[in-house]
């Protein structure tokens, strides 16, 4: 709510270490939105996401990926 009141918008790019089970094991901000409050909101949301595991030769494997989270205010 505070970010909305302040009119903050931006894009956060996260680096995610995803386990072979699809859980987010480690998460860092690769590129900040310029607002700590938006960066923290992205981290809080994504750490609970679950992914379809990456596959290599038919087996699930851990992998590192980048995810962009956009914060845009609607009129």
mmCIF file of the N, C-alpha and C atoms, coordinates in Angstrom:
data_MODEL
# 
_entry.id   MODEL 
# 
loop_
_atom_site.group_PDB 
_atom_site.id 
_atom_site.type_symbol 
_atom_site.label_atom_id 
_atom_site.label_alt_id 
_atom_site.label_comp_id 
_atom_site.label_asym_id 
_atom_site.label_entity_id 
_atom_site.label_seq_id 
_atom_site.pdbx_PDB_ins_code 
_atom_site.Cartn_x 
_atom_site.Cartn_y 
_atom_site.Cartn_z 
_atom_site.occupancy 
_atom_site.B_iso_or_equiv 
_atom_site.pdbx_formal_charge 
_atom_site.auth_seq_id 
_atom_site.auth_comp_id 
_atom_site.auth_asym_id 
_atom_site.auth_atom_id 
_atom_site.pdbx_PDB_model_num 
ATOM 1   N N  . UNK A 1 1  ? 0.814  -1.196  0.000   1.00 0.00 ? 1  UNK A N  1 
ATOM 2   C CA . UNK A 1 1  ? 0.000  0.000   0.000   1.00 0.00 ? 1  UNK A CA 1 
ATOM 3   C C  . UNK A 1 1  ? 0.862  1.266   0.000   1.00 0.00 ? 1  UNK A C  1 
ATOM 4   N N  . UNK A 1 2  ? 1.961  1.223   0.760   1.00 0.00 ? 2  UNK A N  1 
ATOM 5   C CA . UNK A 1 2  ? 2.836  2.406   0.808   1.00 0.00 ? 2  UNK A CA 1 
ATOM 6   C C  . UNK A 1 2  ? 3.435  2.703   -0.559  1.00 0.00 ? 2  UNK A C  1 
ATOM 7   N N  . UNK A 1 3  ? 3.873  1.654   -1.255  1.00 0.00 ? 3  UNK A N  1 
ATOM 8   C CA . UNK A 1 3  ? 4.451  1.849   -2.585  1.00 0.00 ? 3  UNK A CA 1 
ATOM 9   C C  . UNK A 1 3  ? 3.414  2.424   -3.545  1.00 0.00 ? 3  UNK A C  1 
ATOM 10  N N  . UNK A 1 4  ? 2.195  1.958   -3.433  1.00 0.00 ? 4  UNK A N  1 
ATOM 11  C CA . UNK A 1 4  ? 1.115  2.472   -4.287  1.00 0.00 ? 4  UNK A CA 1 
ATOM 12  C C  . UNK A 1 4  ? 0.864  3.958   -3.997  1.00 0.00 ? 4  UNK A C  1 
ATOM 13  N N  . UNK A 1 5  ? 0.787  4.297   -2.719  1.00 0.00 ? 5  UNK A N  1 
ATOM 14  C CA . UNK A 1 5  ? 0.552  5.711   -2.349  1.00 0.00 ? 5  UNK A CA 1 
ATOM 15  C C  . UNK A 1 5  ? 1.671  6.617   -2.858  1.00 0.00 ? 5  UNK A C  1 
ATOM 16  N N  . UNK A 1 6  ? 2.907  6.099   -2.839  1.00 0.00 ? 6  UNK A N  1 
ATOM 17  C CA . UNK A 1 6  ? 4.057  6.887   -3.285  1.00 0.00 ? 6  UNK A CA 1 
ATOM 18  C C  . UNK A 1 6  ? 4.188  6.910   -4.813  1.00 0.00 ? 6  UNK A C  1 
ATOM 19  N N  . UNK A 1 7  ? 3.406  6.069   -5.503  1.00 0.00 ? 7  UNK A N  1 
ATOM 20  C CA . UNK A 1 7  ? 3.466  6.028   -6.958  1.00 0.00 ? 7  UNK A CA 1 
ATOM 21  C C  . UNK A 1 7  ? 4.661  5.264   -7.496  1.00 0.00 ? 7  UNK A C  1 
ATOM 22  N N  . UNK A 1 8  ? 5.186  4.333   -6.708  1.00 0.00 ? 8  UNK A N  1 
ATOM 23  C CA . UNK A 1 8  ? 6.364  3.568   -7.129  1.00 0.00 ? 8  UNK A CA 1 
ATOM 24  C C  . UNK A 1 8  ? 5.992  2.543   -8.189  1.00 0.00 ? 8  UNK A C  1 
ATOM 25  N N  . UNK A 1 9  ? 6.767  2.502   -9.245  1.00 0.00 ? 9  UNK A N  1 
ATOM 26  C CA . UNK A 1 9  ? 6.666  1.495   -10.289 1.00 0.00 ? 9  UNK A CA 1 
ATOM 27  C C  . UNK A 1 9  ? 8.077  1.059   -10.643 1.00 0.00 ? 9  UNK A C  1 
ATOM 28  N N  . UNK A 1 10 ? 8.204  -0.129  -11.186 1.00 0.00 ? 10 UNK A N  1 
ATOM 29  C CA . UNK A 1 10 ? 9.515  -0.578  -11.611 1.00 0.00 ? 10 UNK A CA 1 
ATOM 30  C C  . UNK A 1 10 ? 9.537  -2.069  -11.881 1.00 0.00 ? 10 UNK A C  1 
ATOM 31  N N  . UNK A 1 11 ? 10.678 -2.528  -12.326 1.00 0.00 ? 11 UNK A N  1 
ATOM 32  C CA . UNK A 1 11 ? 10.878 -3.939  -12.631 1.00 0.00 ? 11 UNK A CA 1 
ATOM 33  C C  . UNK A 1 11 ? 12.052 -4.461  -11.815 1.00 0.00 ? 11 UNK A C  1 
ATOM 34  N N  . UNK A 1 12 ? 11.818 -5.584  -11.171 1.00 0.00 ? 12 UNK A N  1 
ATOM 35  C CA . UNK A 1 12 ? 12.847 -6.255  -10.378 1.00 0.00 ? 12 UNK A CA 1 
ATOM 36  C C  . UNK A 1 12 ? 13.249 -7.509  -11.144 1.00 0.00 ? 12 UNK A C  1 
ATOM 37  N N  . UNK A 1 13 ? 14.539 -7.736  -11.291 1.00 0.00 ? 13 UNK A N  1 
ATOM 38  C CA . UNK A 1 13 ? 15.003 -8.985  -11.898 1.00 0.00 ? 13 UNK A CA 1 
ATOM 39  C C  . UNK A 1 13 ? 15.649 -9.823  -10.802 1.00 0.00 ? 13 UNK A C  1 
ATOM 40  N N  . UNK A 1 14 ? 15.123 -11.019 -10.629 1.00 0.00 ? 14 UNK A N  1 
ATOM 41  C CA . UNK A 1 14 ? 15.595 -11.920 -9.589  1.00 0.00 ? 14 UNK A CA 1 
ATOM 42  C C  . UNK A 1 14 ? 16.384 -13.069 -10.193 1.00 0.00 ? 14 UNK A C  1 
ATOM 43  N N  . UNK A 1 15 ? 17.385 -13.538 -9.463  1.00 0.00 ? 15 UNK A N  1 
ATOM 44  C CA . UNK A 1 15 ? 18.084 -14.769 -9.826  1.00 0.00 ? 15 UNK A CA 1 
ATOM 45  C C  . UNK A 1 15 ? 17.624 -15.831 -8.844  1.00 0.00 ? 15 UNK A C  1 
ATOM 46  N N  . UNK A 1 16 ? 17.108 -16.924 -9.386  1.00 0.00 ? 16 UNK A N  1 
ATOM 47  C CA . UNK A 1 16 ? 16.522 -17.978 -8.574  1.00 0.00 ? 16 UNK A CA 1 
ATOM 48  C C  . UNK A 1 16 ? 17.292 -19.279 -8.762  1.00 0.00 ? 16 UNK A C  1 
ATOM 49  N N  . UNK A 1 17 ? 17.611 -19.908 -7.643  1.00 0.00 ? 17 UNK A N  1 
ATOM 50  C CA . UNK A 1 17 ? 18.197 -21.244 -7.666  1.00 0.00 ? 17 UNK A CA 1 
ATOM 51  C C  . UNK A 1 17 ? 17.048 -22.198 -7.355  1.00 0.00 ? 17 UNK A C  1 
ATOM 52  N N  . UNK A 1 18 ? 16.654 -22.978 -8.348  1.00 0.00 ? 18 UNK A N  1 
ATOM 53  C CA . UNK A 1 18 ? 15.502 -23.868 -8.233  1.00 0.00 ? 18 UNK A CA 1 
ATOM 54  C C  . UNK A 1 18 ? 15.995 -25.302 -8.075  1.00 0.00 ? 18 UNK A C  1 
ATOM 55  N N  . UNK A 1 19 ? 15.433 -26.009 -7.099  1.00 0.00 ? 19 UNK A N  1 
ATOM 56  C CA . UNK A 1 19 ? 15.833 -27.389 -6.842  1.00 0.00 ? 19 UNK A CA 1 
ATOM 57  C C  . UNK A 1 19 ? 15.240 -28.332 -7.884  1.00 0.00 ? 19 UNK A C  1 
ATOM 58  N N  . UNK A 1 20 ? 15.710 -29.554 -7.864  1.00 0.00 ? 20 UNK A N  1 
ATOM 59  C CA . UNK A 1 20 ? 15.170 -30.584 -8.765  1.00 0.00 ? 20 UNK A CA 1 
ATOM 60  C C  . UNK A 1 20 ? 13.704 -30.872 -8.455  1.00 0.00 ? 20 UNK A C  1 
ATOM 61  N N  . UNK A 1 21 ? 13.253 -30.496 -7.269  1.00 0.00 ? 21 UNK A N  1 
ATOM 62  C CA . UNK A 1 21 ? 11.847 -30.682 -6.896  1.00 0.00 ? 21 UNK A CA 1 
ATOM 63  C C  . UNK A 1 21 ? 10.976 -29.491 -7.299  1.00 0.00 ? 21 UNK A C  1 
ATOM 64  N N  . UNK A 1 22 ? 11.612 -28.417 -7.760  1.00 0.00 ? 22 UNK A N  1 
ATOM 65  C CA . UNK A 1 22 ? 10.872 -27.245 -8.207  1.00 0.00 ? 22 UNK A CA 1 
ATOM 66  C C  . UNK A 1 22 ? 10.731 -26.144 -7.173  1.00 0.00 ? 22 UNK A C  1 
ATOM 67  N N  . UNK A 1 23 ? 11.376 -26.305 -6.013  1.00 0.00 ? 23 UNK A N  1 
ATOM 68  C CA . UNK A 1 23 ? 11.320 -25.286 -4.967  1.00 0.00 ? 23 UNK A CA 1 
ATOM 69  C C  . UNK A 1 23 ? 12.404 -24.233 -5.177  1.00 0.00 ? 23 UNK A C  1 
ATOM 70  N N  . UNK A 1 24 ? 12.133 -23.018 -4.726  1.00 0.00 ? 24 UNK A N  1 
ATOM 71  C CA . UNK A 1 24 ? 13.133 -21.948 -4.778  1.00 0.00 ? 24 UNK A CA 1 
ATOM 72  C C  . UNK A 1 24 ? 14.035 -22.101 -3.556  1.00 0.00 ? 24 UNK A C  1 
ATOM 73  N N  . UNK A 1 25 ? 15.300 -22.458 -3.791  1.00 0.00 ? 25 UNK A N  1 
ATOM 74  C CA . UNK A 1 25 ? 16.243 -22.704 -2.702  1.00 0.00 ? 25 UNK A CA 1 
ATOM 75  C C  . UNK A 1 25 ? 17.009 -21.439 -2.316  1.00 0.00 ? 25 UNK A C  1 
ATOM 76  N N  . UNK A 1 26 ? 17.290 -20.589 -3.283  1.00 0.00 ? 26 UNK A N  1 
ATOM 77  C CA . UNK A 1 26 ? 18.037 -19.362 -3.023  1.00 0.00 ? 26 UNK A CA 1 
ATOM 78  C C  . UNK A 1 26 ? 17.533 -18.311 -3.991  1.00 0.00 ? 26 UNK A C  1 
ATOM 79  N N  . UNK A 1 27 ? 17.528 -17.085 -3.551  1.00 0.00 ? 27 UNK A N  1 
ATOM 80  C CA . UNK A 1 27 ? 16.914 -16.016 -4.319  1.00 0.00 ? 27 UNK A CA 1 
ATOM 81  C C  . UNK A 1 27 ? 17.656 -14.719 -4.036  1.00 0.00 ? 27 UNK A C  1 
ATOM 82  N N  . UNK A 1 28 ? 18.046 -14.013 -5.093  1.00 0.00 ? 28 UNK A N  1 
ATOM 83  C CA . UNK A 1 28 ? 18.714 -12.728 -4.934  1.00 0.00 ? 28 UNK A CA 1 
ATOM 84  C C  . UNK A 1 28 ? 18.191 -11.737 -5.966  1.00 0.00 ? 28 UNK A C  1 
ATOM 85  N N  . UNK A 1 29 ? 18.346 -10.461 -5.661  1.00 0.00 ? 29 UNK A N  1 
ATOM 86  C CA . UNK A 1 29 ? 17.990 -9.408  -6.616  1.00 0.00 ? 29 UNK A CA 1 
ATOM 87  C C  . UNK A 1 29 ? 19.164 -9.242  -7.566  1.00 0.00 ? 29 UNK A C  1 
ATOM 88  N N  . UNK A 1 30 ? 18.953 -9.554  -8.830  1.00 0.00 ? 30 UNK A N  1 
ATOM 89  C CA . UNK A 1 30 ? 19.989 -9.402  -9.848  1.00 0.00 ? 30 UNK A CA 1 
ATOM 90  C C  . UNK A 1 30 ? 20.010 -7.967  -10.377 1.00 0.00 ? 30 UNK A C  1 
ATOM 91  N N  . UNK A 1 31 ? 18.822 -7.335  -10.423 1.00 0.00 ? 31 UNK A N  1 
ATOM 92  C CA . UNK A 1 31 ? 18.716 -5.951  -10.867 1.00 0.00 ? 31 UNK A CA 1 
ATOM 93  C C  . UNK A 1 31 ? 17.559 -5.302  -10.114 1.00 0.00 ? 31 UNK A C  1 
ATOM 94  N N  . UNK A 1 32 ? 17.850 -4.273  -9.372  1.00 0.00 ? 32 UNK A N  1 
ATOM 95  C CA . UNK A 1 32 ? 16.872 -3.608  -8.530  1.00 0.00 ? 32 UNK A CA 1 
ATOM 96  C C  . UNK A 1 32 ? 15.905 -2.749  -9.334  1.00 0.00 ? 32 UNK A C  1 
ATOM 97  N N  . UNK A 1 33 ? 14.715 -2.597  -8.775  1.00 0.00 ? 33 UNK A N  1 
ATOM 98  C CA . UNK A 1 33 ? 13.716 -1.692  -9.352  1.00 0.00 ? 33 UNK A CA 1 
ATOM 99  C C  . UNK A 1 33 ? 14.078 -0.240  -9.048  1.00 0.00 ? 33 UNK A C  1 
ATOM 100 N N  . UNK A 1 34 ? 14.979 -0.060  -8.078  1.00 0.00 ? 34 UNK A N  1 
ATOM 101 C CA . UNK A 1 34 ? 15.304 1.281   -7.605  1.00 0.00 ? 34 UNK A CA 1 
ATOM 102 C C  . UNK A 1 34 ? 14.572 1.627   -6.321  1.00 0.00 ? 34 UNK A C  1 
ATOM 103 N N  . UNK A 1 35 ? 13.670 0.728   -5.914  1.00 0.00 ? 35 UNK A N  1 
ATOM 104 C CA . UNK A 1 35 ? 12.901 0.912   -4.686  1.00 0.00 ? 35 UNK A CA 1 
ATOM 105 C C  . UNK A 1 35 ? 13.014 -0.347  -3.833  1.00 0.00 ? 35 UNK A C  1 
ATOM 106 N N  . UNK A 1 36 ? 13.563 -0.202  -2.650  1.00 0.00 ? 36 UNK A N  1 
ATOM 107 C CA . UNK A 1 36 ? 13.746 -1.351  -1.753  1.00 0.00 ? 36 UNK A CA 1 
ATOM 108 C C  . UNK A 1 36 ? 12.421 -2.039  -1.470  1.00 0.00 ? 36 UNK A C  1 
ATOM 109 N N  . UNK A 1 37 ? 11.362 -1.275  -1.310  1.00 0.00 ? 37 UNK A N  1 
ATOM 110 C CA . UNK A 1 37 ? 10.058 -1.844  -0.978  1.00 0.00 ? 37 UNK A CA 1 
ATOM 111 C C  . UNK A 1 37 ? 9.548  -2.767  -2.101  1.00 0.00 ? 37 UNK A C  1 
ATOM 112 N N  . UNK A 1 38 ? 9.788  -2.407  -3.358  1.00 0.00 ? 38 UNK A N  1 
ATOM 113 C CA . UNK A 1 38 ? 9.375  -3.263  -4.473  1.00 0.00 ? 38 UNK A CA 1 
ATOM 114 C C  . UNK A 1 38 ? 10.266 -4.493  -4.569  1.00 0.00 ? 38 UNK A C  1 
ATOM 115 N N  . UNK A 1 39 ? 11.563 -4.304  -4.357  1.00 0.00 ? 39 UNK A N  1 
ATOM 116 C CA . UNK A 1 39 ? 12.490 -5.442  -4.384  1.00 0.00 ? 39 UNK A CA 1 
ATOM 117 C C  . UNK A 1 39 ? 12.100 -6.468  -3.324  1.00 0.00 ? 39 UNK A C  1 
ATOM 118 N N  . UNK A 1 40 ? 11.795 -5.997  -2.127  1.00 0.00 ? 40 UNK A N  1 
ATOM 119 C CA . UNK A 1 40 ? 11.407 -6.908  -1.041  1.00 0.00 ? 40 UNK A CA 1 
ATOM 120 C C  . UNK A 1 40 ? 10.091 -7.607  -1.343  1.00 0.00 ? 40 UNK A C  1 
ATOM 121 N N  . UNK A 1 41 ? 9.143  -6.892  -1.929  1.00 0.00 ? 41 UNK A N  1 
ATOM 122 C CA . UNK A 1 41 ? 7.851  -7.498  -2.276  1.00 0.00 ? 41 UNK A CA 1 
ATOM 123 C C  . UNK A 1 41 ? 8.048  -8.621  -3.297  1.00 0.00 ? 41 UNK A C  1 
ATOM 124 N N  . UNK A 1 42 ? 8.920  -8.412  -4.268  1.00 0.00 ? 42 UNK A N  1 
ATOM 125 C CA . UNK A 1 42 ? 9.199  -9.450  -5.267  1.00 0.00 ? 42 UNK A CA 1 
ATOM 126 C C  . UNK A 1 42 ? 9.844  -10.660 -4.605  1.00 0.00 ? 42 UNK A C  1 
ATOM 127 N N  . UNK A 1 43 ? 10.823 -10.440 -3.741  1.00 0.00 ? 43 UNK A N  1 
ATOM 128 C CA . UNK A 1 43 ? 11.485 -11.543 -3.042  1.00 0.00 ? 43 UNK A CA 1 
ATOM 129 C C  . UNK A 1 43 ? 10.490 -12.332 -2.194  1.00 0.00 ? 43 UNK A C  1 
ATOM 130 N N  . UNK A 1 44 ? 9.637  -11.630 -1.476  1.00 0.00 ? 44 UNK A N  1 
ATOM 131 C CA . UNK A 1 44 ? 8.657  -12.285 -0.610  1.00 0.00 ? 44 UNK A CA 1 
ATOM 132 C C  . UNK A 1 44 ? 7.699  -13.156 -1.414  1.00 0.00 ? 44 UNK A C  1 
ATOM 133 N N  . UNK A 1 45 ? 7.247  -12.660 -2.543  1.00 0.00 ? 45 UNK A N  1 
ATOM 134 C CA . UNK A 1 45 ? 6.304  -13.424 -3.367  1.00 0.00 ? 45 UNK A CA 1 
ATOM 135 C C  . UNK A 1 45 ? 6.962  -14.648 -3.997  1.00 0.00 ? 45 UNK A C  1 
ATOM 136 N N  . UNK A 1 46 ? 8.094  -14.457 -4.619  1.00 0.00 ? 46 UNK A N  1 
ATOM 137 C CA . UNK A 1 46 ? 8.709  -15.522 -5.417  1.00 0.00 ? 46 UNK A CA 1 
ATOM 138 C C  . UNK A 1 46 ? 9.280  -16.646 -4.556  1.00 0.00 ? 46 UNK A C  1 
ATOM 139 N N  . UNK A 1 47 ? 9.692  -16.350 -3.335  1.00 0.00 ? 47 UNK A N  1 
ATOM 140 C CA . UNK A 1 47 ? 10.280 -17.415 -2.518  1.00 0.00 ? 47 UNK A CA 1 
ATOM 141 C C  . UNK A 1 47 ? 9.283  -18.525 -2.210  1.00 0.00 ? 47 UNK A C  1 
ATOM 142 N N  . UNK A 1 48 ? 7.999  -18.275 -2.402  1.00 0.00 ? 48 UNK A N  1 
ATOM 143 C CA . UNK A 1 48 ? 6.974  -19.285 -2.157  1.00 0.00 ? 48 UNK A CA 1 
ATOM 144 C C  . UNK A 1 48 ? 6.484  -19.967 -3.441  1.00 0.00 ? 48 UNK A C  1 
ATOM 145 N N  . UNK A 1 49 ? 6.988  -19.546 -4.581  1.00 0.00 ? 49 UNK A N  1 
ATOM 146 C CA . UNK A 1 49 ? 6.564  -20.156 -5.839  1.00 0.00 ? 49 UNK A CA 1 
ATOM 147 C C  . UNK A 1 49 ? 7.137  -21.563 -5.963  1.00 0.00 ? 49 UNK A C  1 
ATOM 148 N N  . UNK A 1 50 ? 6.468  -22.353 -6.756  1.00 0.00 ? 50 UNK A N  1 
ATOM 149 C CA . UNK A 1 50 ? 6.949  -23.705 -7.056  1.00 0.00 ? 50 UNK A CA 1 
ATOM 150 C C  . UNK A 1 50 ? 6.932  -23.855 -8.580  1.00 0.00 ? 50 UNK A C  1 
ATOM 151 N N  . UNK A 1 51 ? 8.006  -24.407 -9.106  1.00 0.00 ? 51 UNK A N  1 
ATOM 152 C CA . UNK A 1 51 ? 8.176  -24.537 -10.549 1.00 0.00 ? 51 UNK A CA 1 
ATOM 153 C C  . UNK A 1 51 ? 8.123  -25.996 -10.985 1.00 0.00 ? 51 UNK A C  1 
ATOM 154 N N  . UNK A 1 52 ? 7.801  -26.184 -12.237 1.00 0.00 ? 52 UNK A N  1 
ATOM 155 C CA . UNK A 1 52 ? 7.988  -27.481 -12.872 1.00 0.00 ? 52 UNK A CA 1 
ATOM 156 C C  . UNK A 1 52 ? 9.500  -27.661 -12.981 1.00 0.00 ? 52 UNK A C  1 
ATOM 157 N N  . UNK A 1 53 ? 10.048 -28.743 -12.479 1.00 0.00 ? 53 UNK A N  1 
ATOM 158 C CA . UNK A 1 53 ? 11.510 -28.892 -12.512 1.00 0.00 ? 53 UNK A CA 1 
ATOM 159 C C  . UNK A 1 53 ? 12.066 -28.906 -13.941 1.00 0.00 ? 53 UNK A C  1 
ATOM 160 N N  . UNK A 1 54 ? 13.283 -28.409 -14.077 1.00 0.00 ? 54 UNK A N  1 
ATOM 161 C CA . UNK A 1 54 ? 13.998 -28.519 -15.347 1.00 0.00 ? 54 UNK A CA 1 
ATOM 162 C C  . UNK A 1 54 ? 14.360 -29.994 -15.538 1.00 0.00 ? 54 UNK A C  1 
ATOM 163 N N  . UNK A 1 55 ? 14.443 -30.421 -16.764 1.00 0.00 ? 55 UNK A N  1 
ATOM 164 C CA . UNK A 1 55 ? 14.749 -31.821 -17.048 1.00 0.00 ? 55 UNK A CA 1 
ATOM 165 C C  . UNK A 1 55 ? 16.040 -31.916 -17.858 1.00 0.00 ? 55 UNK A C  1 
ATOM 166 N N  . UNK A 1 56 ? 16.829 -32.934 -17.553 1.00 0.00 ? 56 UNK A N  1 
ATOM 167 C CA . UNK A 1 56 ? 18.028 -33.247 -18.319 1.00 0.00 ? 56 UNK A CA 1 
ATOM 168 C C  . UNK A 1 56 ? 18.088 -34.760 -18.468 1.00 0.00 ? 56 UNK A C  1 
ATOM 169 N N  . UNK A 1 57 ? 18.026 -35.206 -19.722 1.00 0.00 ? 57 UNK A N  1 
ATOM 170 C CA . UNK A 1 57 ? 18.024 -36.648 -20.024 1.00 0.00 ? 57 UNK A CA 1 
ATOM 171 C C  . UNK A 1 57 ? 16.935 -37.398 -19.260 1.00 0.00 ? 57 UNK A C  1 
ATOM 172 N N  . UNK A 1 58 ? 15.777 -36.748 -19.179 1.00 0.00 ? 58 UNK A N  1 
ATOM 173 C CA . UNK A 1 58 ? 14.637 -37.382 -18.545 1.00 0.00 ? 58 UNK A CA 1 
ATOM 174 C C  . UNK A 1 58 ? 14.597 -37.321 -17.026 1.00 0.00 ? 58 UNK A C  1 
ATOM 175 N N  . UNK A 1 59 ? 15.540 -36.640 -16.426 1.00 0.00 ? 59 UNK A N  1 
ATOM 176 C CA . UNK A 1 59 ? 15.605 -36.551 -14.965 1.00 0.00 ? 59 UNK A CA 1 
ATOM 177 C C  . UNK A 1 59 ? 15.472 -35.096 -14.522 1.00 0.00 ? 59 UNK A C  1 
ATOM 178 N N  . UNK A 1 60 ? 14.742 -34.853 -13.436 1.00 0.00 ? 60 UNK A N  1 
ATOM 179 C CA . UNK A 1 60 ? 14.652 -33.483 -12.921 1.00 0.00 ? 60 UNK A CA 1 
ATOM 180 C C  . UNK A 1 60 ? 16.008 -33.047 -12.360 1.00 0.00 ? 60 UNK A C  1 
ATOM 181 N N  . UNK A 1 61 ? 16.370 -31.795 -12.639 1.00 0.00 ? 61 UNK A N  1 
ATOM 182 C CA . UNK A 1 61 ? 17.655 -31.262 -12.179 1.00 0.00 ? 61 UNK A CA 1 
ATOM 183 C C  . UNK A 1 61 ? 17.459 -29.861 -11.600 1.00 0.00 ? 61 UNK A C  1 
ATOM 184 N N  . UNK A 1 62 ? 18.365 -29.496 -10.703 1.00 0.00 ? 62 UNK A N  1 
ATOM 185 C CA . UNK A 1 62 ? 18.389 -28.131 -10.178 1.00 0.00 ? 62 UNK A CA 1 
ATOM 186 C C  . UNK A 1 62 ? 18.878 -27.196 -11.284 1.00 0.00 ? 62 UNK A C  1 
ATOM 187 N N  . UNK A 1 63 ? 18.449 -25.958 -11.229 1.00 0.00 ? 63 UNK A N  1 
ATOM 188 C CA . UNK A 1 63 ? 18.909 -24.987 -12.222 1.00 0.00 ? 63 UNK A CA 1 
ATOM 189 C C  . UNK A 1 63 ? 18.803 -23.572 -11.660 1.00 0.00 ? 63 UNK A C  1 
ATOM 190 N N  . UNK A 1 64 ? 19.443 -22.660 -12.360 1.00 0.00 ? 64 UNK A N  1 
ATOM 191 C CA . UNK A 1 64 ? 19.400 -21.236 -12.012 1.00 0.00 ? 64 UNK A CA 1 
ATOM 192 C C  . UNK A 1 64 ? 18.653 -20.526 -13.125 1.00 0.00 ? 64 UNK A C  1 
ATOM 193 N N  . UNK A 1 65 ? 17.759 -19.634 -12.742 1.00 0.00 ? 65 UNK A N  1 
ATOM 194 C CA . UNK A 1 65 ? 16.996 -18.903 -13.750 1.00 0.00 ? 65 UNK A CA 1 
ATOM 195 C C  . UNK A 1 65 ? 16.840 -17.444 -13.325 1.00 0.00 ? 65 UNK A C  1 
ATOM 196 N N  . UNK A 1 66 ? 16.467 -16.621 -14.278 1.00 0.00 ? 66 UNK A N  1 
ATOM 197 C CA . UNK A 1 66 ? 16.176 -15.205 -14.021 1.00 0.00 ? 66 UNK A CA 1 
ATOM 198 C C  . UNK A 1 66 ? 14.676 -14.997 -14.208 1.00 0.00 ? 66 UNK A C  1 
ATOM 199 N N  . UNK A 1 67 ? 14.105 -14.175 -13.349 1.00 0.00 ? 67 UNK A N  1 
ATOM 200 C CA . UNK A 1 67 ? 12.668 -13.869 -13.395 1.00 0.00 ? 67 UNK A CA 1 
ATOM 201 C C  . UNK A 1 67 ? 12.491 -12.372 -13.243 1.00 0.00 ? 67 UNK A C  1 
ATOM 202 N N  . UNK A 1 68 ? 11.715 -11.777 -14.141 1.00 0.00 ? 68 UNK A N  1 
ATOM 203 C CA . UNK A 1 68 ? 11.420 -10.343 -14.053 1.00 0.00 ? 68 UNK A CA 1 
ATOM 204 C C  . UNK A 1 68 ? 10.027 -10.168 -13.464 1.00 0.00 ? 68 UNK A C  1 
ATOM 205 N N  . UNK A 1 69 ? 9.935  -9.301  -12.468 1.00 0.00 ? 69 UNK A N  1 
ATOM 206 C CA . UNK A 1 69 ? 8.666  -8.971  -11.826 1.00 0.00 ? 69 UNK A CA 1 
ATOM 207 C C  . UNK A 1 69 ? 8.413  -7.483  -12.063 1.00 0.00 ? 69 UNK A C  1 
ATOM 208 N N  . UNK A 1 70 ? 7.291  -7.177  -12.706 1.00 0.00 ? 70 UNK A N  1 
ATOM 209 C CA . UNK A 1 70 ? 6.966  -5.781  -13.003 1.00 0.00 ? 70 UNK A CA 1 
ATOM 210 C C  . UNK A 1 70 ? 5.895  -5.275  -12.033 1.00 0.00 ? 70 UNK A C  1 
ATOM 211 N N  . UNK A 1 71 ? 6.134  -4.098  -11.516 1.00 0.00 ? 71 UNK A N  1 
ATOM 212 C CA . UNK A 1 71 ? 5.166  -3.423  -10.665 1.00 0.00 ? 71 UNK A CA 1 
ATOM 213 C C  . UNK A 1 71 ? 4.676  -2.196  -11.433 1.00 0.00 ? 71 UNK A C  1 
ATOM 214 N N  . UNK A 1 72 ? 3.405  -2.216  -11.818 1.00 0.00 ? 72 UNK A N  1 
ATOM 215 C CA . UNK A 1 72 ? 2.810  -1.115  -12.578 1.00 0.00 ? 72 UNK A CA 1 
ATOM 216 C C  . UNK A 1 72 ? 1.503  -0.698  -11.910 1.00 0.00 ? 72 UNK A C  1 
ATOM 217 N N  . UNK A 1 73 ? 1.327  0.578   -11.758 1.00 0.00 ? 73 UNK A N  1 
ATOM 218 C CA . UNK A 1 73 ? 0.079  1.107   -11.205 1.00 0.00 ? 73 UNK A CA 1 
ATOM 219 C C  . UNK A 1 73 ? -0.953 1.218   -12.304 1.00 0.00 ? 73 UNK A C  1 
ATOM 220 N N  . UNK A 1 74 ? -2.170 0.850   -11.962 1.00 0.00 ? 74 UNK A N  1 
ATOM 221 C CA . UNK A 1 74 ? -3.279 0.985   -12.908 1.00 0.00 ? 74 UNK A CA 1 
ATOM 222 C C  . UNK A 1 74 ? -4.014 2.289   -12.591 1.00 0.00 ? 74 UNK A C  1 
ATOM 223 N N  . UNK A 1 75 ? -4.553 2.876   -13.622 1.00 0.00 ? 75 UNK A N  1 
ATOM 224 C CA . UNK A 1 75 ? -5.325 4.129   -13.423 1.00 0.00 ? 75 UNK A CA 1 
ATOM 225 C C  . UNK A 1 75 ? -6.669 3.846   -12.821 1.00 0.00 ? 75 UNK A C  1 
# 
